Amino acid sequence: MRILAVDDDQFILELLQNMLEREEGFEVEVCGSSEEAKAILEKDHSFNIVITDVVMPGEDGTRLARYIKDKDPSFPVIAITGGIENARQDYVHYADMFADKTLAKPFNKDELVETINRLAA
């Protein structure tokens, strides 16, 4: 399974890549912005799922999710967000409008893997 992970936080990208590749055997490509993700997705159509942060500088993850869903409504997108602590539920609600599933950071590895397997099946 090929996963594109998008987050402006390099630590989160490394965590996702290590956890999903080493522990689960997935192939994970990472990038740091929605704009970069769009360029990758335009050239490479072999991804099975996208995991994107919601709150990022520039174009946020909800715009990326909308872009993906406009091209293919069935393509699975998982949103991850920490948001601003007091507004976490607002971010999650907004992300849920465009993503198939939204997970709040810090998320549980087992929940993420189960969600990936369920959505990409």
Phi, psi and omega in degrees: 000135179254131183235136171254120180252131185234121178198144178278353180262111183301325179298316179296318179299316179295319178299310180299313182298311180297313183297314186279330178278305185290317186270334185242347178080013177281158172261121186237124171254141183239152173207162190257006180203160176296321181298317177295320179298318179299317179297319178296314182293331177293326184268329187236113183258019185263005179284146178263338185198152174241134172248122182229139170294152178272308186266107179219153174297154182074226181281124184280174184292335178291325177292322176297314179300316178298318178301313180296313183292329176295325179282321182207096183302339182270353182290127185285133178229129173250128176261140174235138181208144170255326179054195173271130189314314182287342183249012185309313182296326177296316178297316180298316179298315180296315180297323180298338179291336185240334181262160177284332180205142176239129178245133178275136174283141355282133180262161180275132181303316181297322178294319179297312182296317178299319180295316177302309182297320180292314185285327183270000182288000000 
